[in-house]
Amino acid sequence: MSEAYSKITAGHYAAFRPSLHAPILEKCIEEGERFGTGLDVGCGTGRSTIALADYCDSVIGIDPSSAMLDTAIQNPKIKYLNAILEESDLGSDSYDIITFAGVLFYSKSQDLYNEVVRLSKKGAPVIVYDFEVVLKAFDTILDLGNTENVGPPYDHAVNFAGLLDGRLDLKIEEKEVVDLSVSSSELAHLILAEESSYRKLASRFGSDEVFESVQRILDTASMGTALHVQANIFYSIYVNTK
C-alpha cells in the first residue's frame, strides 16, 4: 500500500512543481557559464535535471526511486540512472558541475561527501539547493488538522556543514523568500504530493474523487482569483579544491 501511495503522490509531484529550479540556478551560475558534463543527485522526476541541462552538454540524473524516474521528464541531453550515488560505478573526476535539489536532508553522510569529491573535477561547483512552499494556510481550508511529524523536522537549509575537510570550499550560503501565483489545480497537485495530506484527503473524498474535490474547495476559497503562496529558497555553493 505504501508503494501504491508513493506512485500516486509521485504523479502529483510530477504534474506540478513551482518553476524555482531554474531561477535558483540562475543565482548560482554566472551568466554565460557552460559545462560539459553535469550530475544531478536525487533527481526525482527530472525537473531539477532539466534546469541543469540548460547549462550542460550532457547530464546524468540519478535517483533511487523507480516511481519518480517512471515519470521523469525526457530530454536528449539527459540520461537517468536508478541507483544510490554511493553504490553507483560512475567515473572519478568526471563531472564539471554537481547539483543536489531537495535531497541532502535524507542522504547527507560522510560517504556521500567523499563520493561527491571523487566524482567532481577540480574547480567544479557543487550546488546544494532547496525550496519550501509554505502551504500551512491551506490546512484550515481543507480541514487537515495537525500533521504529525515522524522523525526530526525537515531542514531545507541542510548542506555539507560538518563534513568539510578542505576538499570542498564553501563560497556562498543564502536564504531568500519569493512569492508565487498558482492556480487551484496547481495548488491541489502541490498538496496531494505530500503523502500525509493525500492519505487524509483520499480517505475523506475517495481516491477517484480527491483531486477534483480539493480543487473545488480551493476554487471556492479563492472566489475565482489567483492563489498566492510563499516559498523560501535556500542555496549553498561549493567548489572542488582537490
N, C-alpha and C positions, 0 to 999 in steps of 0.2 A: 504493500500500500504506500509506503514511503517513496518508493521508486516511481509509482504512478503519480503521486503528488509532485515529485520533482520534475517529471516530464511536463505536467500541466503548468506549473509555475515557470519553468524554463520557456514554455511557449509564450506566456505573458511577458516575460523578461525580453524575449526576442522581438515581440510585437511592438514594444515602445520602450526606449530609454531616452532620457534627455540628451540633446546634442551637446554634451560637455566634453567628450574626449578630445575632439579637435581643438576647441578653444583653450583647453588646458595645455595641450601640446604646443600650441602657438606661443604660450607664455614661457615654455621650457626650451624651445628650439629656436635658434636665431633665424631670422628671415633669410631665405635663400639657401640655408644649410641642407645638404643632401647626404644620404648614407647609402652604402652598398647593401649590406645585409642587416636586417633587424630581427629581433626576437621579442615577442610579446608573451609574457609568462602569465598563466591563468587567464587565457584569452576569452573564456566563456563563449558567447555567441558571435564573437568576432568584431564587435563594434569598436573596441579599442585597437584591434588589429588593423581594421580598415583605416582608422585615423593615423596609425603609424605608417601604413603603406604609402601615404601621401608624401612621405619624406624618404622612402627607400626604394631601391631597385627590386628587392625581394624581402619577404617577411615570413618567418615561421611563427604561428600561433600555437602555443602548447597549453593543454588543459587536461586534467584527469577525469572530467565529467563527459561521458559519451552523450548524455542527454543534452548538454549545452552544445556540443560540437555537431549534433544531429541537426541543429537549427542554425548553424553558423553561416554567416554571410560569405558567399563565394566571390573570389576575385583572382584573376590570373597571376597576380603578384604573390598571392598568399598560399602557403601550404599549412594545413592543420595537422597537429600531432596529438594523439590521445595518450598522454603519459604524464608522469610526475617528473619535474625537471631533474631532480637529483638521481632519478633512475633511468634517465634517457642516455643515449650514446652520442649526443651532439658533440661536435669537434671543439677542441680548445682554441682559443684566440680566433673565433670565427665570426663574431658579431660586432658591428660598428655602433650599434645602439641597442639597449635592452630596456623594455618598459614593464612595469607592474601596475595594473589598474584595478584597484579594489580587491587585492588578493593577499597582500602581505600579512594581514592580521592572522589569517589562517595558516600561513605557510612559513612564516619567519623562523629561521633556525640558523645555527652556525653552518650546517651542511649546505643549506640553500645559499647562504652568503658566499661560501667557498666556491660553489658551482658557478655563481654569477661572475666572480673574479676570474675563474678558469675560462669561461666561455667568452667573455668580453675582451676586445682588443685594448691595447694600451691607448689611453686617451678617449676611449668610448664613454659617452654619457650613459648613466643608468638612472632612469626616471621612475620614481615611485609616486603614484598619484591616486586620488580617490575623491569621490564626492558623495555628499549626503543630502538627499532630497527630504526636506522636512515635511512629513505627512501627518504629524500629530493632530493638527487642527481637524482632520477629516475622520479621526477615530470617533468623535462625538456624533458627527453627522451619520456615520454608518453603524453607530452603537456597537463598537468593537470592544469597549471596556478597556481594562488594563491588560497590556500584553506582557506575559510572563517572560522574564529573561532566563535563558538557560545558559549557564556558564558566565564568564566575565563579559561585561558590556563591550560591544564592538567599538574599536578605536579606529576612526577613519584617518587619523593623523600618523598612524604607525609607519615607521621607516626602519632603516638599518641601525638606528641608535643602539648602542650597547654591544654591537658586533664589530664596529670599525677597528681596523688594525693598521691603517695606513695604506692599504691596497686600494680602497675606495675613499675618495676625498669628497666630503660634503661641500657643495658650492652654494646651494640655495635651499631654504626651507620656508614655505609660505602657507598661509591660510587666507582665503577671501570668501566673501558672500556674494552670490548672484541671484537675480530674480528671474523666474521662468513663467511664461504663459503657456498653459496647456489646455487641451480640450477635455471634455468629460470622458471620452473613450480613452485618451492617452492616460489620464489620471487613473481610470479604472484598471488599466494594464499595470501601472506602477504599483497600485495597492495589491492587486492579485498576484504579483510576482513575489510577494512576501508570503512564505508558506503558512505562517501562523494566521495571517489575515485571511488567506484563501480558505483554510480549514474552517474557520468560524463562519465565513460568509457562505461557503458552499453547503455547510450544514444547515444554514438558515433558509437559503433560497434553492438549493439543489444544484448539482454540478452543471446541469444543462442550461440553467437559467441565471447563474450567478453573475456572469459578465453583464448581461442586459439589465439585471436588477440593480447592480451597483451603478452602472452608467445612468439609469433612470433616476436614482436617488441624487446623484451628483448634478444632473441636469436640473432637477427641481431646486436644489440648493443654490445653484448659480443663477437661476432665473434667466437663462439664455445668454449670460455674459461670460467672458473668458475667465477661466480659473487661474489663480496665481499661487505659486508655491516658491519657496526659497530653497536654495541649495548652498551648502557650504562646500568649498573646494579646497583640497589640500595637495601640495606637491613638494617633493624633495628631489634635488638633482645632485647626483654623484658623478665623479669622473674616475675611471680606472687609471691608477698611477703606477701599476706594477712594472 
